[in-house]
Amino acid sequence: MTDQDSARRPKYRRIADELRTAIHSGAFAPGDRLPGENDLMTTYDVARMTARQALSVLRDEGLTEARRGAGVFVRSFRPLRRRGIPRLSEGLWGNGRSIWTADVGDERDLVVDQVEVTEVRAGARIAATLGLPLGAPVCARSRRFVLDSEPVLLSVSYLSAELVRGTPVAEPDTGPGGLYARLAELGQRPVRFREEIRCRMPTAEESDRLGLGSGTPVILIGRTAFTGPGVAVELNEMTLDSSAYVLEYDFEG
């Protein structure tokens, strides 16, 4: 960007740019307090609204967080590295571990603080994915995942109710190894997975449940699990806080 281009940018954008550069360079470390509105007004000779807008840009990018009565601080939250391929290995869930542990390792605790298991009627998308008649009963497992006291993920798994009714899959706690271990016990062992990824702005409900700042998009991941014969046994729709995740996929050519 040329000096002329920079001069044309709104003042609040230029202030945000300088603060962002300082954060990325380490001048402001995680947990450090940023200059407040009064400080920015004095340093840059701008109105309060301009200073407030500059700080809002960084908050919306997930770089900072406001603490009531204390100021604005560089966010110390460490992003989750979602390893899309290793996390689905049977070596993980087949040994009684949750696939979610692949994202955090043993040093951090990813917990489920909300669980709801219900039966719903399959709409067109779910029915087509699972190969069920339209309106067929489906078990819906809805969960919210929290890391370091921050909600980071909403997940809903859909499975044929006829397949899982009366089994641990239809209970809030599916037991060691989670859902895929239970499917294997039912003779429906997942061996192949397909994920589709896209991004959009969140709904009001998603923003509320994930505690998102305005302007923060979400990542949508739709994963279908298939058995050896190619039967789709689960559709898992995930909504991720985009500022909390790095998506990692390893491939061999």
N, C-alpha and C positions, 0 to 999 in steps of 0.2 A: 504494500500500500504506500503510495507516495505521500509526501507531507501535505500536498494540496488535497488529496483525497481524505486524509486524516482530518484536516481542518474543516471539511464539509460535514463530518459526522457530528451528530448532536453531542453537546457537552457531556451529557450523562453517559453516553457510549464511550467517549474518550476516557472519562474517569474510570469506568468499569474496565476498560482495556488495560489501563495502568495497574489497577488493583489485581486483575487476573494475572498479569505478567508477574507481579510481585509474589502472588501465591504460588505460581508454577515454578518460580526461581528459588523458592524457599525463604524469601524475605519475610513472608508470613507463613509460619508453619501450622500444621493442624492443631486446632485448639487455641490459636492466637486470636486476640481481639483485633478487628479491623478499625480504622478510624471511623468515628461516628458521624452523624449528619453535621453536627456543629464543626467538627474538625475538617470535613470535606468542604463545607461552605467557606471556611477561612482559607484553606490551602488553595482552592481553585476559584475563589471569588464567584460562587454560584449561589442560586437561591436554594432554599431547603428542599423544594420539590425536585430539583435537579439532583441533589445529593441523594435523596431518597430513591429516585429512579435508578441511579447508578448501583446502589446497594441491592435493589430489587433484582437487577439483571443477574448478579452473582448468585443470589438466592435461587432464582428460577433455574439457573444452570446446575444447581446442586452443589456448588462450591462452598456455600456458607449456610449458616443457620442463625436465626435470631433467637436470643434468649431474653425472655421478658425481664425488663428492668436492668439488664446487664450489658446489652449491646449485640453486635453482629460478630460472629466468630467463624474462622475457617473450619469447615466441616472436618471432623476427625474420623468419620466413618470410613472404614476400608471396604472398597467394593468387593462383591462376591465374584469369583472367577468360576463361571458355570462351564464345566468341561463336558460338552454335549455328548461325546462318545464314551469315554471311560465310565461315566456315571450310570450308564445303562447296562454295564457288563453283568452277566450272571454271577461272576465272581464276587460281586458286591452284594446284591440282594439275595443270591443263593446261599450266602454265608451269614444271613441274618442281619445284614446292615441295610439301613435305608439308603436309597439312591441319593437322597439329599445330602448325605454326609460327604459325598464326593466334592461338593461345592465349598465346604468349609474346613475339611480336615478334622483333626481331633482337638485343635486349640480353640475353636469357636463353637458356639452353641446356637444352632438354628432350630427354633422351637415352633410348634404349631399352637397358636393361642385361640383359634376358633375352628371348630369342626362341626359340620352339619351333614348328615346323611339322610337323603330323602328319595322317594320314588317319584319320577316325573314321566310325562309322556314324550316320546321321541319326536322332535320336530324334523323337518326335512333334512337339515344338515346332519344331525346326529344319526338319524335313521339311515341315510345314504352311506355314512362313514362306517357304521357298524353292521350294515347289511340287514337291518331290521325293518319290519313294516312301519309305515308312518303311524305314529300314535302308540307304538309298542311301549310297555313299561320299561323304564330305564332307572338304574341306580345312579344317583348323582352324589358324589363325595366332594363337598366344598370345604376348603381349608385356607387359612391365612397363616403365612410363615413370618416370623419375627426374628431379626438378628440384631444383637446388641441393643435391644429395646426399641428397634426401629422396624415397622412392618415393611417387608420388601417384596412379597409375592402373594398373589391370590391364585389358587389352583382349584379347578373343578374337573374331576374324572367322571366319565360316563361309561357305564357298562350295562349289558343286558341284565335286567332284573331277574329274568328266568334263570340265568346262569349263576348269579351270586346271592340270590335271596336265601336267607337262613344260614349264610356262611360268615366268617369273620370279615369278608370284604364289605359287608353291609353294616358293620359295626364301626364306631368311631376309631377304635384302635384295632388295626388289622394284624398286629403282632410282629414278631421278628422278621425282617426282610421285607415287610410291607406288602403292598398290593400284588406285586409281581410274584413274590414267593407264594402267596395264597392262590393266585391263578395257576401256578405250576402244580400245586397240590390238587387242583380241580381238573388237571389234565389239559390245561390251556396255557402252557409255558410260552411266554413271549420270546421270540428269537430274532425278530426284525422290527425296526422302528423307523417311522418317517416323521420329520419335523418340518413345519412350515412357520416362517418367521415374518412378522411385519410390525410396523410401528404406527401409532396414531396418538392423538391427544386423548386423555382419559375422560370417562364419564364422571359426573358429579359423585356418584357412589364410589367409583374406583379411587377418585381423589381423596375422598373422606376415609375410606378403609386403609389406604396406603399412606395417608398423611402427606400428600404431595403438595409442593408449592405450585403456585400458578405458573403455567408455561412449561411444566415438566411433562414430557411425553411418557408413554408406557410402551413396553415391548410385549407383543403378543406371540406366544409360541403354542402352536397346536401340534400335539404329538399323538400319533396313532401307533398302537402296539399290535403286532401280528404274530400269530402262531406259525409253526413250521409249514402247515398246509396253506398259509396265507389268509387265515381268518382274522379279521380285525376284532380284537377283544376289549380294547379300551381306547377312548378318545379323551385326552387330557388337554384342557385349555388353560393356559397359564397367562397371567398378567403380571409383568415385572416392572418395578420402579426402574426406569432407564438409568437413573443416576447411581443405582446401587449395584449394577451388574456389568461384568465384562463377559461376553460370549466367546468361548474358545472351542475350536474344532480342529482336530488333527487329521490329516489325510495322507495317504501314501499314493504316489503316482505310479 
